[in-house]
Amino acid sequence: MRPNPFLSTALAVSLSLLAAGCGSKSETEVVSGSYTDPETGKTADYKISSEDGDNGKVTIKTEEGEVQFGGEAKLPAGITPYPGSKMTGGFAGSSEGKQGGLASFEVKARAADVVAHYRRQIEAAGFKVKSEMNAEDTIMISAEKPDDTKTSIQITATQNSDMVEGAVTYGSGG
């Protein structure tokens, strides 16, 4: 998805308000409303909520689509976390028939084992690994659907002592 200056402005406003919602014990709407870009006249609806005192999420909707930051990180359909992983954050968005997102994680493991876990799943889902990078403590693979080059997934895993910090990035459509 290409950057949207209107969405960026709305996000900045929303993120500054998100901090005000921390500390509640269940999902609570902190603030919601609409924002109008003074230059274009376009509007976006936003909602900021806090959940379980530690997590919050920002949702912004425009005519073109929706983006959500925070909340529970979600992996694409058919992809499961490496056993023992803790999902640490993420975002997801959709716009004009396109969808994408990022889910970050950490786990006590070896980076090579984590990447192998995800590789098996993405290949079983019909993706073909197009590139692989192995640089110092980081391994990254990138895969596409053979008949749909606009549907892709990338796995990144960085070894940090006995922990792996990583991310699953995905996109489809358009």
TORPA-379493 format. One record per residue: residue number from 1; z negated, y, x negated of N, C-alpha, C in turn. Coordinates in pm, whole numbers, plus 50000, padded with zeros to 5 digits. Last residue first. Example, Ala and Ser with C-alpha at 12.3 -4.5 7.8 and 13.67 -1.06 7.14 Angstrom:
% TORPA-379493
ATOM,2,49292,49775,48715,49286,49894,48633,49213,50003,48710
ATOM,1,49220,49431,48681,49220,49550,48770,49220,49670,48680
***
This chain:
% TORPA-379493
ATOM,174,50520,49327,50519,50606,49440,50486,50742,49398,50456
ATOM,173,50291,49081,50378,50363,49157,50479,50454,49264,50424
ATOM,172,49990,49082,50178,50101,49018,50247,50170,49116,50341
ATOM,171,49757,49023,49911,49835,49112,49996,49948,49035,50061
ATOM,170,49454,49012,49715,49561,48952,49793,49633,49056,49877
ATOM,169,49231,48915,49463,49307,49026,49522,49426,48967,49593
ATOM,168,48924,48821,49368,49042,48767,49433,49109,48885,49502
ATOM,167,48735,48849,49069,48788,48906,49192,48909,48826,49237
ATOM,166,48428,48807,48875,48569,48799,48906,48606,48862,49037
ATOM,165,48223,48698,48621,48244,48804,48719,48392,48805,48748
ATOM,164,48018,48437,48527,48158,48478,48546,48159,48587,48652
ATOM,163,47760,48381,48282,47807,48424,48414,47956,48457,48412
ATOM,162,47666,48345,48032,47684,48224,48114,47731,48256,48256
ATOM,161,47855,48606,47905,47748,48514,47871,47767,48388,47955
ATOM,160,48097,48647,48101,47996,48740,48051,47870,48659,48028
ATOM,159,48435,48601,48161,48312,48537,48115,48220,48643,48055
ATOM,158,48615,48688,48441,48571,48733,48310,48437,48669,48276
ATOM,157,48894,48629,48633,48760,48579,48600,48727,48620,48457
ATOM,156,49110,48688,48902,49063,48737,48772,48921,48685,48752
ATOM,155,49393,48612,49083,49256,48570,49053,49223,48621,48914
ATOM,154,49604,48726,49337,49567,48730,49196,49420,48691,49184
ATOM,153,49875,48670,49556,49732,48657,49531,49709,48658,49381
ATOM,152,50119,48774,49803,50073,48740,49669,49921,48731,49664
ATOM,151,50405,48829,49965,50275,48766,49986,50228,48715,49852
ATOM,150,50650,48911,49898,50557,49016,49938,50419,48961,49972
ATOM,149,50812,48695,49854,50757,48762,49736,50664,48877,49770
ATOM,148,50857,48421,49998,50802,48548,50047,50735,48621,49932
ATOM,147,50911,48171,49907,51005,48228,50002,50962,48364,50056
ATOM,146,50692,48123,49732,50831,48116,49684,50932,48182,49777
ATOM,145,50423,48344,49722,50488,48241,49805,50634,48239,49761
ATOM,144,50271,48389,49399,50346,48437,49516,50390,48317,49596
ATOM,143,50004,48474,49170,50089,48380,49240,50155,48445,49361
ATOM,142,49843,48509,48863,49907,48579,48973,50006,48483,49036
ATOM,141,49536,48488,48684,49660,48428,48730,49711,48508,48849
ATOM,140,49341,48554,48401,49398,48606,48523,49523,48526,48558
ATOM,139,49045,48561,48214,49160,48481,48256,49209,48540,48388
ATOM,138,48865,48702,47945,48921,48716,48079,49043,48627,48099
ATOM,137,48777,48718,47687,48688,48653,47784,48742,48657,47926
ATOM,136,49081,48724,47540,48940,48721,47504,48859,48648,47609
ATOM,135,49302,48656,47783,49274,48755,47679,49123,48763,47656
ATOM,134,49547,48511,47940,49420,48468,47884,49393,48560,47765
ATOM,133,49741,48505,48228,49699,48580,48112,49562,48528,48069
ATOM,132,50024,48400,48400,49888,48368,48360,49857,48444,48233
ATOM,131,50245,48407,48682,50202,48453,48550,50057,48416,48528
ATOM,130,50301,48261,48908,50412,48328,48840,50373,48378,48701
ATOM,129,50225,47984,49096,50173,48073,48992,50291,48129,48913
ATOM,128,50305,47975,49431,50350,47932,49299,50298,48033,49197
ATOM,127,50151,47859,49734,50179,47965,49637,50226,47902,49506
ATOM,126,50069,47665,49913,50211,47693,49901,50247,47807,49807
ATOM,125,49810,47589,49916,49852,47678,50025,49999,47719,50013
ATOM,124,49786,47458,49678,49785,47376,49800,49830,47458,49921
ATOM,123,49775,47683,49512,49892,47596,49504,49900,47506,49628
ATOM,122,49526,47782,49586,49644,47864,49614,49772,47781,49603
ATOM,121,49354,47568,49509,49363,47612,49649,49491,47691,49676
ATOM,120,49392,47547,49232,49415,47431,49319,49435,47474,49464
ATOM,119,49310,47808,49155,49449,47764,49135,49481,47645,49227
ATOM,118,49033,47806,49202,49120,47889,49286,49267,47846,49273
ATOM,117,48956,47618,49002,48917,47601,49142,49011,47679,49234
ATOM,116,49051,47743,48769,49107,47614,48810,49076,47585,48958
ATOM,115,48880,47965,48759,49023,47986,48781,49090,47856,48827
ATOM,114,48638,47827,48709,48652,47912,48828,48800,47931,48860
ATOM,113,48687,47708,48461,48659,47624,48578,48679,47702,48708
ATOM,112,48721,47934,48298,48831,47839,48314,48812,47749,48436
ATOM,111,48464,48053,48310,48580,48121,48369,48696,48025,48392
ATOM,110,48188,47857,48404,48286,47888,48299,48408,47948,48366
ATOM,109,47892,47995,48565,47997,47894,48546,48080,47932,48424
ATOM,108,47735,48157,48803,47700,48096,48675,47796,47978,48655
ATOM,107,47921,48425,48946,47871,48289,48952,47835,48241,48811
ATOM,106,48040,48679,49164,47979,48639,49038,47920,48501,49056
ATOM,105,48319,48864,49308,48215,48762,49307,48153,48751,49169
ATOM,104,48518,49054,49543,48462,49031,49409,48344,48933,49420
ATOM,103,48814,49076,49706,48679,49022,49720,48627,48992,49580
ATOM,102,49050,49285,49853,48990,49241,49728,48850,49191,49760
ATOM,101,49360,49303,50039,49218,49322,50014,49178,49271,49877
ATOM,100,49600,49351,50304,49558,49322,50169,49409,49344,50154
ATOM,99,49897,49367,50498,49754,49344,50488,49719,49316,50343
ATOM,98,50142,49535,50698,50097,49483,50569,49946,49466,50573
ATOM,97,50209,49662,50934,50243,49521,50918,50203,49459,50786
ATOM,96,50101,49926,50882,50243,49903,50909,50285,49758,50882
ATOM,95,49819,49812,50721,49901,49929,50749,50044,49885,50770
ATOM,94,49487,49725,50640,49614,49689,50702,49688,49817,50736
ATOM,93,49237,49606,50408,49311,49708,50480,49436,49652,50542
ATOM,92,48919,49560,50256,49037,49504,50321,49106,49616,50396
ATOM,91,48698,49504,49980,48758,49589,50082,48878,49516,50140
ATOM,90,48381,49419,49823,48522,49409,49851,48570,49513,49949
ATOM,89,48118,49220,49673,48177,49339,49733,48323,49318,49763
ATOM,88,48012,48979,49588,47945,49104,49549,48007,49230,49606
ATOM,87,47919,48656,49664,48020,48759,49688,47951,48894,49668
ATOM,86,47826,48417,49443,47769,48524,49525,47879,48629,49540
ATOM,85,47893,48067,49416,47930,48208,49399,47850,48299,49491
ATOM,84,47854,47799,49456,47744,47876,49398,47773,48024,49380
ATOM,83,48193,47709,49419,48056,47670,49457,47950,47749,49381
ATOM,82,48419,47973,49485,48374,47874,49387,48230,47837,49424
ATOM,81,48517,48017,49831,48455,48060,49706,48426,47943,49613
ATOM,80,48843,47927,49959,48697,47920,49965,48638,47962,49830
ATOM,79,49118,48008,50151,49061,48016,50016,48909,48018,50029
ATOM,78,49205,48022,50412,49235,47902,50335,49179,47900,50194
ATOM,77,49253,48371,50423,49244,48245,50496,49284,48128,50405
ATOM,76,49097,48555,50151,49207,48528,50244,49191,48389,50308
ATOM,75,48748,48647,50169,48860,48587,50099,48973,48564,50198
ATOM,74,48551,48936,50209,48621,48824,50270,48737,48778,50183
ATOM,73,48229,49073,50183,48358,49051,50119,48422,48927,50180
ATOM,72,48065,49256,50428,48081,49125,50368,48221,49110,50310
ATOM,71,48050,49604,50338,48027,49493,50430,48045,49362,50355
ATOM,70,48320,49785,50180,48183,49738,50192,48171,49629,50296
ATOM,69,48573,49936,50369,48508,49921,50240,48367,49874,50265
ATOM,68,48872,49904,50542,48727,49886,50547,48676,49863,50406
ATOM,67,49137,50065,50710,49081,50018,50584,48930,50009,50601
ATOM,66,49431,50054,50911,49286,50058,50900,49245,50009,50762
ATOM,65,49721,50245,51013,49646,50123,50989,49498,50148,50975
ATOM,64,49860,50470,51101,49928,50375,51014,49851,50246,50992
ATOM,63,49680,50621,51245,49798,50569,51315,49864,50458,51234
ATOM,62,49365,50501,51111,49466,50604,51132,49579,50542,51214
ATOM,61,49025,50439,51052,49145,50400,51125,49237,50522,51138
ATOM,60,48784,50316,50836,48867,50432,50868,48994,50382,50934
ATOM,59,48459,50217,50779,48586,50179,50841,48659,50307,50877
ATOM,58,48223,50118,50552,48297,50233,50600,48429,50181,50656
ATOM,57,47904,49965,50537,48049,49959,50537,48106,50086,50597
ATOM,56,47634,49836,50337,47690,49929,50434,47839,49913,50433
ATOM,55,47345,49660,50245,47490,49668,50260,47528,49772,50363
ATOM,54,47072,49675,50260,47136,49681,50129,47286,49705,50139
ATOM,53,46984,49673,50529,46918,49758,50432,46986,49772,50299
ATOM,52,47136,49532,50714,47036,49460,50634,46977,49543,50521
ATOM,51,47388,49778,50714,47339,49650,50763,47243,49589,50663
ATOM,50,47532,50072,50841,47445,50012,50741,47397,49880,50799
ATOM,49,47847,50234,50889,47732,50158,50936,47656,50103,50816
ATOM,48,48073,50467,51004,47993,50425,50889,47871,50353,50944
ATOM,47,48395,50526,51103,48267,50473,51144,48195,50428,51018
ATOM,46,48660,50744,51200,48579,50678,51100,48449,50631,51162
ATOM,45,48998,50818,51273,48864,50787,51323,48789,50719,51211
ATOM,44,49209,51086,51189,49162,50951,51159,49025,50936,51221
ATOM,43,49500,51287,51248,49359,51255,51263,49332,51111,51223
ATOM,42,49712,51544,51115,49688,51404,51151,49537,51380,51160
ATOM,41,49758,51795,51019,49720,51785,51159,49694,51642,51204
ATOM,40,49813,51850,50755,49912,51774,50833,49883,51770,50982
ATOM,39,49603,52017,50665,49740,52039,50619,49844,51972,50708
ATOM,38,49361,51929,50772,49407,52065,50803,49552,52091,50761
ATOM,37,49313,51630,50930,49362,51686,50805,49417,51825,50834
ATOM,36,49030,51560,51114,49167,51611,51121,49203,51675,50988
ATOM,35,48834,51287,51208,48860,51386,51106,49005,51430,51122
ATOM,34,48585,51168,51431,48725,51187,51394,48734,51298,51292
ATOM,33,48313,50933,51413,48380,51050,51465,48526,51051,51425
ATOM,32,47982,50830,51330,48122,50802,51360,48184,50930,51415
ATOM,31,47702,50699,51151,47778,50812,51201,47919,50765,51234
ATOM,30,47565,50459,51155,47503,50577,51098,47570,50702,51153
ATOM,29,47497,50178,51337,47596,50283,51316,47523,50408,51268
ATOM,28,47353,49904,51184,47331,50023,51264,47439,50123,51233
ATOM,27,47256,49580,51132,47370,49671,51136,47344,49784,51234
ATOM,26,46909,49604,51023,47022,49533,51083,47138,49631,51092
ATOM,25,46733,49772,50883,46713,49627,50875,46823,49546,50942
ATOM,24,46819,50053,50666,46792,49993,50795,46792,49842,50783
ATOM,23,46890,50145,50411,46751,50123,50440,46723,50063,50576
ATOM,22,47150,50393,50428,47085,50281,50361,46941,50269,50405
ATOM,21,47283,50614,50532,47250,50503,50621,47173,50391,50556
ATOM,20,47353,50798,50342,47250,50837,50437,47203,50720,50522
ATOM,19,47570,50687,50215,47441,50685,50147,47326,50718,50242
ATOM,18,47781,50754,50385,47731,50617,50379,47593,50610,50317
ATOM,17,47869,51012,50342,47778,50989,50453,47715,50850,50450
ATOM,16,48036,50973,50130,47922,51060,50110,47821,51043,50222
ATOM,15,48229,50812,50248,48141,50755,50144,48019,50843,50121
ATOM,14,48353,50995,50426,48280,50880,50475,48183,50822,50373
ATOM,13,48475,51178,50253,48377,51225,50350,48289,51109,50395
ATOM,12,48646,50999,50119,48546,51077,50045,48437,51128,50137
ATOM,11,48807,50910,50332,48720,50818,50261,48611,50892,50186
ATOM,10,48947,51141,50397,48858,51083,50496,48760,50987,50430
ATOM,9,49092,51168,50159,48999,51273,50200,48898,51217,50299
ATOM,8,49243,50930,50166,49153,50958,50054,49049,51063,50091
ATOM,7,49396,50967,50394,49298,50860,50392,49197,50882,50281
ATOM,6,49554,51176,50298,49472,51197,50416,49360,51094,50419
ATOM,5,49693,51058,50086,49597,51164,50058,49505,51192,50176
ATOM,4,49738,50731,50026,49751,50823,50137,49649,50934,50116
ATOM,3,49917,50515,49808,49804,50603,49833,49836,50702,49945
ATOM,2,50075,50222,49949,50080,50343,49869,49963,50434,49905
ATOM,1,50000,49883,49917,50000,50000,50000,50000,50124,49912
***
